[in-house]
């Protein structure tokens, strides 16, 4: 099919509008045709003498086989082996078992202060986050910064991360399998950061961490408690995702209520006093 300049421009504009803003490869990849590398040639044995070399054409180069998709048990083990925040960051950076990593540009884990007592969890990196390798640096991040500033918070007294560390292509919603695969890393992050308060922005983080099926409209503005064996329970609240508020600004009034509730809890628990605390 041929198209003129105007049609091509219209097509590109439409791609942008539906979130296809990046060429992942120049052409489609037939994953069924990607073969695992051949096993190493075996040495000749007395009973199986080496066959005479056969003249063949040089084999066509094959695409490298992608890293195998990890199992949940692999992620649980990798996360449990990390005994500090730095070790966990290294483990996530070197982890190749999540298929999203194949199309992402960077591994985007956190921004803010690992000593902070307030932990904010979003969904997944978008285009700007994927480029910069830091959560919430694009338009939604700028709104998040304003929302935090309205209650006296910023990136020096909060720790900001996502449910997934790799950008889903075209910003599509992460699948339940992708979320479940990466969840042990996020759980370990919470265990190592030991926040005094958790804020989930958007339904993906809230549903994953609270193990609930309701949507964000039902979950937001309510207090929950994150309870994990052997650890102090952590108060947790969900609120609308800033990206949603950019599309539906009329809902900001609900978020203002949620922000006031968060600030009241921060004061009640004295969470801004001890960024240099000894972790319990
Ligand atoms: N949306 C998210 O959920 N996280 C980001 O880091 C950016 C946008």
Boltz pocket constraint, residues with backbone or C-beta under 6 A from the ligand:
constraints:
  - pocket:
      binder: B
      contacts: [[A, 122], [A, 123], [A, 124], [A, 125], [A, 126], [A, 129], [A, 134], [A, 135], [A, 136], [A, 137], [A, 138], [A, 140], [A, 141], [A, 161], [A, 162], [A, 201], [A, 243]]
      max_distance: 6.0
